[in-house]
Structures are given as C-alpha cells and as structure tokens.
C-alpha cells in the first residue's frame, strides 16, 4: 500500500509538472499571437507608406513631364528666333537685306508651318529641337 501511495504521489507531481508546462506553452503561444499581430500592423503600415510614396511619385512624374514640355516649348520658340537671327546675319554677310521669319501656310486645307522663310532671297528652312 505504501508503494501505491508513493507511486500516486509521483504521478501527481508528474501531472502538476505537465500542467505547468501546458500553462507555459499557452503563455508562449499568446506572446506569439501578440507578436504576430504587431507584425501585421507593421505590414499594414508599410503598405500604406508604399501607397503614399507611389502616389507622390506619380504626382512628381506628372509635374516633371509638364515642366519638360514647357521647357521644350520655350526652347523651341527661342531656338526659332535664334535660328532666324543667325540666318539673317549670314544673309547680311552675303549682301542681302532680308527679313527671316516664321510662317504658317495652308496647303490642301491643312496648316503647314515654315520655321524659316524669306522671299528675297527665297529661303525655306526648318528648325529642329530635340531634348
């Protein structure tokens, strides 16, 4: 009988240790779930930040494209004027008193732009600008 009681005591101690381990496992599992929730919050925050950056990048890209278009337009106007002045200078060096200008003509109901035009001497030219 004494042996049975000793054995029961050992079994009780083993059962207590098992329950303590189960409790420790449960606590660790809860900590893991809390950490996992923190990770998901970080992922959500990163995704929101990435979306904001993508929107800002798209806005910046649009501003840059518009800015380059405006710069190209200004340079085109400036380059036409510079080219016309240069051609007038060359013609003057050759002895001509000519006015070189830009004209728009209509040919078969379609506008045709002539970048450099002079009647005396007859001159027709095109100015190209590439960015």
C-alpha positions in Angstrom: 0.0 0.0 0.0 2.9 2.3 0.8 4.3 1.7 -2.7 1.0 2.6 -4.3 0.8 5.9 -2.3 4.4 6.7 -3.3 3.5 6.0 -6.9 0.4 8.1 -6.7 2.4 11.0 -5.3 5.0 10.7 -8.1 2.1 10.6 -10.6 0.6 13.7 -9.0 3.9 15.5 -9.2 4.3 14.5 -12.9 0.7 15.7 -13.6 1.5 19.0 -11.9 4.7 19.4 -14.0 2.7 18.6 -17.1 0.1 21.3 -16.3 2.8 23.8 -15.6 4.3 23.0 -19.0 0.9 23.3 -20.6 0.5 26.7 -18.9 3.9 27.9 -20.1 3.1 26.7 -23.6 -0.2 28.6 -23.6 1.6 31.8 -22.3 4.2 31.4 -25.1 1.5 30.9 -27.7 -0.3 34.1 -26.5 3.0 36.0 -26.8 3.5 34.6 -30.3 0.0 35.7 -31.3 0.6 39.2 -29.9 3.9 39.5 -31.8 2.2 38.2 -34.9 -0.4 41.0 -34.6 2.3 43.6 -34.2 4.0 42.2 -37.3 0.7 42.5 -39.3 0.3 46.1 -38.1 3.8 46.8 -39.3 3.0 45.2 -42.7 -0.2 47.4 -43.0 1.8 50.5 -42.1 4.5 49.7 -44.7 1.8 49.0 -47.3 0.2 52.4 -46.6 3.5 54.1 -46.7 4.3 52.4 -50.0 0.9 53.5 -51.5 1.6 57.1 -50.4 5.1 57.0 -52.0 3.6 55.6 -55.2 1.0 58.4 -55.3 3.7 61.1 -54.6 6.0 59.6 -57.3 3.2 59.7 -59.8 2.4 63.3 -59.0 6.1 64.2 -59.2 6.4 62.4 -62.6 3.4 64.3 -63.9 4.9 67.7 -62.7 8.2 66.8 -64.4 6.6 65.8 -67.7 4.6 69.0 -67.7 7.7 71.0 -66.8 9.8 69.4 -69.6 7.0 70.1 -72.1 7.0 73.8 -71.0 10.8 74.0 -71.3 10.7 72.4 -74.7 8.1 74.9 -75.8 10.2 77.8 -74.6 13.3 76.4 -76.1 11.5 75.8 -79.4 10.4 79.4 -79.5 13.8 80.6 -78.5 15.6 78.4 -81.0 13.4 79.5 -83.8 14.2 83.2 -83.0 17.9 82.4 -82.7 18.0 80.4 -85.9 16.2 83.2 -87.8 18.6 85.8 -86.4 21.6 83.7 -87.3 20.3 83.2 -90.9 19.6 86.9 -91.2 23.2 87.5 -90.1 24.5 85.0 -92.7 22.4 86.6 -95.4 23.6 90.1 -94.5 27.2 88.8 -94.7 26.3 87.7 -98.2 25.0 91.2 -99.1 21.2 90.6 -98.6 19.0 92.8 -96.6 16.4 90.1 -95.7 13.9 89.5 -93.0 13.7 85.9 -92.0 10.5 84.9 -90.2 8.2 82.0 -89.3 5.1 81.5 -91.5 2.1 79.3 -91.5 0.6 78.5 -94.9 -2.5 76.5 -95.8 -2.0 73.7 -98.3 -4.9 71.4 -99.2 -6.8 72.7 -96.1 -4.0 71.8 -93.8 -1.7 74.2 -91.9 1.9 73.9 -92.9 4.5 75.6 -90.7 7.6 77.1 -92.2 10.2 77.8 -89.5 12.5 80.0 -91.6 11.1 81.9 -94.5 12.4 84.8 -96.7 11.2 86.0 -100.0 14.3 87.8 -101.2 16.4 85.7 -101.4 14.0 82.8 -101.5 14.6 80.8 -98.4 12.7 78.0 -96.8 14.0 76.2 -93.7 13.1 74.0 -90.8 14.4 74.3 -87.2 14.6 71.0 -85.2 14.9 70.8 -81.5 15.4 67.6 -79.6 15.5 67.1 -75.8 
